[in-house]
Amino acid sequence: MKNKSILIGIAGGTGSGKTSISKELRREYGRGEVIVIQQDSYYKDLSHMKLEERQHQNFDHPDAIDVDLFHDQITDLLNNKAIDIPIYDFTTHTRSTEKNTINLHHVIVLEGILALHYASLRQLMNIKIYVETPADIRFIRRLKRDIRERGRTTQSVIDQYLSTVRPMHDQFVEPSKYYADVIIPEGGENKVAIDLIRTKINSILSRK
């Protein structure tokens, strides 16, 4: 069976607005047409470590991601095979025993700060996008998210940002924008860029 789906990679710093672009694509193509797969689902399981050790790991380094599993599952999905995506618990830094089963969709969005870093993943992508947003705005968004969704304290978020998030962004995330086909300022708020992406997606789908 000929593959009729396309893979879009969306990278950018933490809090840059990657998710807002994904939401715009969902609105455009309807429920069931677009699936968003997050890089964060593929953090390595740290259950073999003590909790205190887990909390001091560098989660913004490329080695924190199980890229082999990530690549294999995306490849299977593009070959019309269902996959069971890991569910990651950010409070314990371990994988849940439950998994999220995903079937083929017309548009597959791969979203994460390092989505464009790994060559093996880039080679699978039809469109590569980097979202660029000022550092102060990104930090505020991350602070709010980590407190609200991940049970962090303000000080722990600040400490993590200074010790690993910012240096890893400079070393690995920011340089990956040079692999992008499109660089979008301000994420989903950039309506012109969203229209351009939509046009490109329609063009690719019409040829498949």
N, C-alpha and C positions, 0 to 999 in steps of 0.2 A: 504493500500500500504506500502510495506516495505521501511523503510528509507535507502537510498543509499548514503547519504552524510556523511562526517566526519567533526568534529569541531576541529580546531587547535587554541589554545590560545598562543599568543606571547606577552610577557611582557618584561619590561626592562626600565631603566631610560630614561628620555627625551633625544632625540638625540642619542640613543644607536645604531640605525640601524635596528629597527623593520620593517620599511617600505621597506628597501632594500631586506629583506627576503621575504616579501609579493610579491614584484616585481619578484623575482626569481621564486616563485611558479607560478605566473601568466604566466611567459614565458614558464614554463615546461608544464603546463596543458592546456594552450590555453584560448582564450577569451570565456567567458561564462561558463567555467568550475570552475573557482575560483572566489569567492567574498570575498572582505576584508571589514569587518565591524569595524569601529573605535569606541573605547570607548568614544572619545570626542563628538560624536554625541549625547550622552546621558547625557550631563551636564544638571543639573536642570535649568529650565526656571526662570530667575531672573527679569522678566519684572515688578514684583510687587514692586521692589526696585528702588530707585533713581539711576541714572547712576553712581554717585560718590560712592555710597554704593556698587554697583556691582563690581566696579574696585578694591575694597579692600577685596573681598572675597578670601578664600583659595581654589583655583581650583585644588590643588594637594592632597587634603584630600579625603578619600574615600566617605565621606558624600556629596561631590559635585556632585556625579554621581547618577542618578535615576536608581539604580540597579534593582529595581522591574520591571520597564518597560524593561530594558536591558534583564533581565532573561526571562521575558514573551515572548519578541519578538524572542529571539534566540530559545526558546523552540518551538514556532510556526513555525519558519523556518525549524527546524529539523523535524517537523511533516508535512512538505510539504505544509505549509500555507504561502502565500505571506505576507510580513510585510511592514509597512510604517515607515521607519526610520526617526527620527527628523533631521532637518537641523539646526545646531547651528551657530549663528552669533557671532564670537569672538570679533567683534568690539563693539557690544552692550550688549553682554552676555545674549542674549535672543534667543528663538527658532523662526525660520522663520515660516510663515504660510504654506509654502510649505513643502513637505515631499518627501523622496526618496523611491520609491517602489522597493522591492527586492523579487525575486522568488528563488526557490530552486536551489542550485548549488551542484556539487559533492564535492567540497572542500570549506568549510567556514572557513575563517581566522578571528579570533577575536583579534584585536590589540589594545594595550593601556598600559600605565604605570602600571595600576592596574588590568590588565586582569587576573592575577593569585591570586589577593588578595581576591576576593569574593568566598566563598565556594560554593555558589549556581551556579556560572558559572563554576567553576572547575569541578563540578560533571557532567557537560554536555560534557566535552572535551575528545577527543580521544588522543590528543597529547598536552602536555604543554611545552612551550619553554620559556626560559629566555635569553635575549641578554645582555651580559655584556661588557661594553666599559668604558675606563677611563673617570673620571669625567671632565677633562679639554676638552677632545674632545667633549663630550656630551654638555657641556655648549656652546662651540663655534657654534656647529650646531644649538642649540636652539636660540642663539642670532641672527644668520643669518635668520633663519626661521621666528621668530617673527617680525623682522623688515621688511622682504620682504613680508610676507603673512598676517600678523595680524596688521600692522600699528603701531607697538610699537616703542618707542624710545630706544636707547641703555641703558640709565639710568634706564628706567622703567623695562627693562628686567633684568638688574643687581639687582635692588632692589627686584624684585619678586623672583629671584633665591635665594638670600640670606635669605629672610624672610620666604618663604614657600617651594620653589622647593627643595632645598637641604635638609632641615630638614624633609620634608615629604618623600623624597627619602630614607633617612636613617631609618625612622620610619616604613614606609609601603611598599615601592617598593622593596628595597634591600632584606628584609626578605622573600618576596614572591618567591624568586628564589629557596627556599628549597622545594617548591611544584612542581618544574619543572621536567619533564622527561629528558630534555636536556638543558644544559647551553652552549650557543654559544658565544665565544669571537668574537667581531668585526662584528657582523651581517652578512650581505650578502656577505662580502668579504671572509668569511670562506667557501670555496667551498667544503671542505670535509664534514662539518656539513650539508650543503645544500643537498649533495648527500645522507647522512644518513636519512635526513628527507624525501626526495623523495622516498627512498626505503621503509620506514615505511608507508608512505601514500599509495603507490602501494600495499603493503601487506594488509592493512586494506580494501582498495577498492575491492581487489580481493576476499575477504571473504564476502562481502555484496551482 
